[in-house]
Amino acid sequence: MIIYDVNLCLGKDNPNKRLAVKCHDTGVKLRVYLQVCRHGKWRDEYDPYNIPSGTTAILKIVKPDKKYCITEGVVESDDILFAMNPQAFTAAGISRAEVSLFGPDGKRITSGTFDIEVPEECICGCELDSENYIDVMSEQIRAAIDAADRA
């Protein structure tokens, strides 16, 4: 099991913050530390983001082939841990990742984005094709959010 740590700034798009995970790697977890970024006159300030109680964290990864994966994370005291499904890394190129936090009412609190570089394998012996992947709980959350929006 490999755990990659990501410091994710809320309040600014951070496309230059790039993580690299080899195409078709399995056994990968992402640990995301959220920070609030404030632009100062002389330098930027970074403060840890306090995740509200009852928050649900969702990671959406859009792969280079426009297929996507949606995974629910485990909110810990100061970070979020995402156990990645192998489908997340089945297309080589630059994937766009977005962490979204949802409150108990199903409304999105905040989100932040970063890129994941997925280098191609030297010799691809994997038969897993790129497909969409949604874990069950995320699908239920999305349905609840859509129902709340309609109401």
C-alpha positions in Angstrom: 0.0 0.0 0.0 1.3 3.4 -1.0 0.0 6.6 0.6 0.6 9.9 -1.2 0.2 13.1 0.9 -1.4 16.1 -0.8 -1.5 19.6 0.7 -4.5 21.1 -1.0 -5.1 24.9 -0.9 -8.7 26.1 -0.7 -9.2 29.5 -2.1 -7.1 29.1 -5.2 -6.8 26.8 -8.1 -3.6 24.9 -7.8 -2.9 23.1 -11.2 0.8 23.2 -10.7 0.5 21.0 -7.6 1.0 17.7 -9.3 1.2 14.2 -8.0 2.5 11.3 -10.1 1.0 7.8 -10.0 2.0 5.2 -12.6 -0.7 4.0 -15.0 -2.5 0.8 -13.7 -1.0 1.1 -10.2 -3.2 -0.4 -7.5 -3.0 -0.2 -3.7 -2.9 3.6 -3.8 -4.3 5.9 -1.1 -4.4 9.7 -1.1 -4.2 11.6 2.2 -5.4 15.1 1.6 -4.5 17.9 4.0 -6.7 21.0 3.4 -5.4 24.4 3.9 -6.9 27.9 3.6 -4.7 30.0 1.4 -4.8 33.8 1.7 -2.9 36.1 -0.6 -0.9 38.6 1.3 0.9 41.7 0.1 4.4 40.1 0.5 3.7 36.4 0.8 0.8 34.0 0.9 -0.5 32.6 4.2 -1.5 29.0 4.8 -3.7 27.9 7.7 -5.0 24.4 8.3 -8.7 24.0 7.4 -10.9 22.7 10.2 -13.2 20.1 8.7 -16.7 20.5 10.3 -18.2 17.6 12.1 -20.5 15.4 10.0 -18.8 16.3 6.8 -18.6 13.9 3.8 -15.6 14.1 1.5 -15.7 13.2 -2.1 -12.8 12.9 -4.6 -13.7 13.2 -8.3 -11.0 12.4 -10.8 -11.5 13.2 -14.5 -9.1 11.1 -16.5 -7.5 12.3 -19.8 -10.0 10.2 -21.8 -12.8 12.2 -20.1 -14.0 9.1 -18.0 -14.2 9.7 -14.3 -14.0 8.1 -10.9 -15.8 9.3 -7.8 -14.6 8.1 -4.4 -15.7 8.8 -0.9 -13.0 9.6 1.7 -12.7 9.0 5.4 -12.6 12.3 7.3 -10.0 12.1 10.0 -9.0 14.8 12.5 -7.0 17.0 10.2 -7.0 15.1 6.9 -9.1 13.0 4.5 -8.0 9.5 3.4 -9.1 8.2 0.0 -8.6 4.5 -0.9 -8.3 4.7 -4.7 -10.0 2.2 -6.9 -7.7 0.9 -9.7 -10.0 2.6 -12.3 -8.6 6.0 -11.2 -5.3 5.3 -12.9 -6.2 3.5 -16.1 -5.6 6.3 -18.6 -2.1 7.8 -19.1 -1.8 11.6 -19.1 -2.8 14.4 -16.8 -5.9 13.8 -14.7 -7.8 16.6 -12.9 -8.8 15.9 -9.3 -11.3 17.7 -7.1 -11.9 17.2 -3.4 -15.4 18.4 -2.4 -16.7 18.6 1.2 -20.5 18.2 1.8 -22.3 19.1 5.0 -24.9 16.9 6.7 -27.6 18.8 4.8 -26.0 17.5 1.5 -24.9 21.0 0.4 -21.3 21.5 -0.8 -19.2 23.4 1.7 -16.1 23.9 -0.3 -13.8 22.2 -2.8 -10.2 22.3 -4.1 -8.5 21.0 -7.2 -5.1 19.5 -8.2 -3.6 17.5 -11.0 -2.4 13.9 -11.1 0.2 12.9 -13.6 -0.3 9.3 -14.8 2.8 8.2 -16.7 2.4 5.4 -19.2 3.9 2.0 -18.4 6.9 0.8 -20.3 5.2 -2.5 -21.2 1.5 -2.6 -20.5 0.5 -6.1 -19.3 -2.7 -4.9 -17.7 -6.1 -5.7 -19.3 -8.1 -3.2 -17.3 -9.6 -0.6 -19.7 -10.6 2.9 -18.6 -14.2 3.1 -17.4 -16.3 5.4 -15.2 -16.3 4.3 -11.5 -18.6 5.6 -8.8 -18.6 4.0 -5.3 -22.1 3.3 -3.9 -22.1 5.9 -1.1 -21.1 8.7 -3.5 -23.9 7.8 -5.8 -26.4 8.0 -2.9 -24.9 11.4 -1.9 -25.2 12.7 -5.5 -28.9 11.5 -5.6 -29.6 13.3 -2.3 -28.0 16.5 -3.5 -29.9 16.4 -6.7 -33.2 15.8 -4.8 -32.4 18.8 -2.4 -31.7 21.0 -5.4 -35.0 20.1 -7.0 -36.9 20.8 -3.7 
